[in-house]
């Protein structure tokens, strides 16, 4: 049974899937797309007890195109839905982005946990909206101790076990 008191939101590029800077246009159409290390195992573990959504700032792709990219790397089976500028009308670096997601899911912001690799776009706006957030700090950058962080996606498995 899913715990709907906590819903996970994941960033797309460089959190769940590799955002190749040499590629242009919609990720769906790139010749090769890759899931990030630990993405499949982490999503599989979390989706057994939590709803999971993608919350992306992607400008090139709509909800359906994002889902098709996730299908190519076999991660879509773990994801309940996709939020982007195209279906929310707001950029992700605005705290209203997260408030809008909470409205659409009919939950309070504090029930959402945003997991992402960019402080400015993923973590700080989510915290400003009243969400929980976990910074995926793969490079071990120095950040405030007040910001929960992990250094690999699969660390979430141990945090939620």
Order of alpha helices (4+ residues) and beta strands (2+ residues): beta-alpha-beta-alpha-beta-alpha-alpha-beta-alpha-beta-beta-alpha
